[in-house]
Structures are given as C-alpha cells and as structure tokens.
Amino acid sequence: MTAAPLLVYVHFPWCLEKCPYCDFVSYPTTREALDHRGYADAIIAELGARVARLRGSFELASVFVGGGTPSLWEPAELARVLLAIRAALGGGDVEITAECNPSSLDEPRARALLAAGVNRLSVGVQSLDDARLTFLGRLHDADGARRALSDARRAGAARLSGDLIFGVHDEAPEVARDEALALAELGLSHLSAYALTIEAGTRFGDLARRGRLPLADDGRVAESFIAIDEALTARGFEHYETSNYARSGEASRHNLGYWRGHAYLGLGCAAVGAAPTSQGFVRYKNPLSPSKYVAFANQSAPDDALAMLEPLDAETRLRERIMLGLRLAEGLELASVGDELGVVGWTDARRRVADKLIARGRLERDGARVRVPRPSWLFADGIAAELF
C-alpha cells in the first residue's frame, strides 16, 4: 500500500503586537514572558495522541510553523518539536517552513532556525514603504525588512519566501508592481502577494464598519493584481496559485498539499487538522486560549475531550477540493478526485454549470482537467462555488 502524503501545521500563537488586519489567532506578548519549553511539551504530547488516532498509511511531506510569530520561539524548543515530528512520522525530503517577522529575525536567529531543522523561511515583509507599513501596523520599517532578508540569506537560507500586501487605499498599481519586483530582486525564491482583505473581528474590520477606514477601489485592486502578475512572470516567476509566485521548483509544497487535498495534522493552540481517524475523516480545531490548549494537550487522551470536531463526508470534501483546486494554475481532475473520494465528480448538474462557465470564459477544459483561465483568476472563488 502506497503511503499518502501527510502535512503537519504547528501554530505558535504569540506575536509582539497584533496587526490591525490580522484575523489569525494570536496574542501580543514579549519573548521573555513566554513558557517556550512548556508550549513545546504540550505540542509533543498532542502529537503523540494525534498520530495514535491516524488511520491509513502516511509519509510526512511537509511541516509549516505559523502564527503569530514563530521566530519569537526559542529555536532549541522548536528543534525538539521538529525532532518529535520526524521521529513519529518519518519522511525523507521534508519541507520545513517557519514564518518570521523582520522585527524578530536577524542573522543569528536565522542560523539558529536552520540548525533547528527549518529549511525554508517565510518572512512577513508586507511592504517596502514606511508609511504603508505604519498604516498596516507593522513593527519594522522598509530598511528592517531588507536587512532581515539579507541576514537570512547570509545565514544560509536557500529557500526564502516573502509576503506582500497590495491593494492598500493610497497605492497605485505601478507602486504595487514595483514593490513586488523589488522583493524579487532581494533574493526571494517565492513570493505571496495578497490583496488587503478586511475581516470582521479585526481593528480594520471595526473601522471599516464605522466608515473610518480608507479602502482601495476594487478596480485599482484588480489592476494591481494584473500588474504584479505581468511583472513577476516576466522575471521568471511561475504564478502557480492565485496569490503565490515561485521560481522553478520553489513552490510551497505545504500549501500545494492543502490545495490538492492532502490530510494534515494541526498542532498547537487554535490549530486545525483534517485527517482519517477511527471516527472517519474529521476536521478538528484546538482550543483558542493558550492556557486551555496546554491543559488540553497534557491530558491522557486529548481527542476524547475535544469539543470542536467536525466529521467530513465525501461530498463536503469534494466541494472543498473544487474550491481549493480551482485556485491553482493547474486546476484539478474532477473525475479523479471524485473516484478518490468515492463519489461522482461530474454529476449532470455540475456538467451543465461547467458548460455555461466555459461559454462565458470563466472555466476551461484541458483533457480531464478543468481550470480557471488566468484573466478570470480574480473570480476563482465564485466560479468554484457555482460548481458546488
């Protein structure tokens, strides 16, 4: 029996300051206030329980340490977690990514992360404009972002990704394009470029609800998306997912695993996982409070006390595969996905909808594969929803 790829996500829920646009579970703190070892112990305990409940044959494909700001975590404790994951799940050439912020990444820290087992750094640059960084609530300035990337390269980080936010209210499309190019020239092998999204429950969400947040026009956001696409692809980057670009061979294996529907374990406070267990294929979400998570993980059987457990039937998983797969440049083979899940991919109703989308230029077929044409990428989520 061939082992299926398995992803592991580790959530580190602390940061130095909460950004006003961020809707991830994170809590402001100082590095000194953290119980670095206690949190690592809890994750290792949870790992043992999760692995014991897996059903099927799996091989570890990737680990992603996100947050929050994982570069605040003591690398020695992160190393213990990574060693435990490798000991429990094996795997050969495993991609191991850690998210970092420029405010907590310098050459010694980058070297320590690499020595801990990390082989890919993802740096939250977000902008190379000081005024825009201030608006976004970032703790670093443009020079700090450049320094962090340079320090990471000097430390030996061969795989280096950066995040960029575009679509801010006062940003012209050519400015967004030039920032993306400037980041590419700083030695990145991968770039994630996201339009600023206003989420409920964030400071920006509250300001927008009260009409006090300046917002970019949708047309300008679309122009920025196109300008970045044209500039980066001309420089040799592959636009392999709606918001992600990579040089040849440098696509994020971890994120590709999500978009292709691989099983994944989520470890840590607020982490989400989806994997086959004795209860069937389930999605779970860990406690949102760090203290409650640590108490939960240190129980003898944490899964038994888990409240946020969602069984996923085959039809639900198929809809999610459509939603995620159509964000990829490669698209997906719907019939094969249906066969894998034990349901019909191409129902008569879905074929009729697909034919209409193809006629409107919103979908295209390439043999057994369907994909969203690049001019329609901005509408990918809506197009996928029509196929549900």
C-alpha positions, 0 to 999 in steps of 0.5 A, a space after each residue: 500500500 502506497 503511503 499518502 502524503 501527510 502535512 503537519 501545521 504547528 501554530 505558535 500563537 504569540 506575536 509582539 503586537 497584533 496587526 490591525 488586519 490580522 484575523 489569525 489567532 494570536 496574542 501580543 506578548 514579549 519573548 521573555 514572558 513566554 513558557 517556550 519549553 512548556 508550549 513545546 511539551 504540550 505540542 509533543 504530547 498532542 502529537 503523540 495522541 494525534 498520530 495514535 488516532 491516524 488511520 491509513 498509511 502516511 509519509 510526512 511531506 511537509 511541516 509549516 510553523 505559523 502564527 503569530 510569530 514563530 521566530 519569537 520561539 526559542 529555536 532549541 524548543 522548536 528543534 525538539 518539536 521538529 525532532 518529535 515530528 520526524 521521529 513519529 512520522 518519518 519522511 525523507 525530503 521534508 519541507 520545513 517552513 517557519 514564518 518570521 517577522 523582520 522585527 524578530 529575525 536577524 542573522 543569528 536567529 536565522 542560523 539558529 532556525 536552520 540548525 533547528 531543522 527549518 529549511 525554508 523561511 517565510 518572512 512577513 515583509 508586507 511592504 517596502 514603504 514606511 508609511 504603508 507599513 505604519 498604516 498596516 501596523 507593522 513593527 519594522 520599517 522598509 530598511 528592517 525588512 531588507 536587512 532581515 532578508 539579507 541576514 537570512 540569506 547570509 545565514 544560509 537560507 536557500 529557500 526564502 519566501 516573502 509576503 506582500 500586501 497590495 491593494 492598500 487605499 493610497 497605492 497605485 498599481 505601478 507602486 504595487 508592481 514595483 514593490 513586488 519586483 523589488 522583493 524579487 530582486 532581494 533574493 526571494 525564491 517565492 513570493 505571496 502577494 495578497 490583496 488587503 482583505 478586511 475581516 470582521 473581528 479585526 481593528 480594520 474590520 471595526 473601522 471599516 464598519 464605522 466608515 473610518 477606514 480608507 479602502 482601495 477601489 476594487 478596480 485599482 485592486 484588480 489592476 494591481 493584481 494584473 500588474 504584479 502578475 505581468 511583472 513577476 512572470 516576466 522575471 521568471 516567476 511561475 504564478 502557480 496559485 492565485 496569490 503565490 509566485 515561485 521560481 522553478 521548483 520553489 513552490 510551497 509544497 505545504 500549501 500545494 498539499 492543502 490545495 490538492 487535498 492532502 490530510 494534515 495534522 494541526 498542532 498547537 493552540 487554535 490549530 486545525 487538522 483534517 485527517 482519517 481517524 477511527 471516527 472517519 475523516 474529521 476536521 478538528 480545531 484546538 482550543 483558542 486560549 493558550 492556557 486551555 490548549 496546554 491543559 488540553 494537550 497534557 491530558 491522557 487522551 486529548 481527542 476524547 475531550 475535544 469539543 470542536 470536531 467536525 466529521 467530513 463526508 465525501 461530498 463536503 470534501 469534494 466541494 472543498 477540493 473544487 474550491 481549493 483546486 480551482 485556485 491553482 494554475 493547474 486546476 484539478 481532475 474532477 473525475 479523479 478526485 471524485 473516484 478518490 473520494 468515492 463519489 461522482 465528480 461530474 454529476 449532470 448538474 455540475 456538467 451543465 454549470 461547467 458548460 455555461 462557465 466555459 461559454 462565458 470564459 470563466 472555466 476551461 477544459 484541458 483533457 480531464 482537467 478543468 481550470 480557471 483561465 488566468 484573466 478570470 483568476 480574480 473570480 476563482 472563488 465564485 466560479 468554484 462555488 457555482 460548481 458546488 
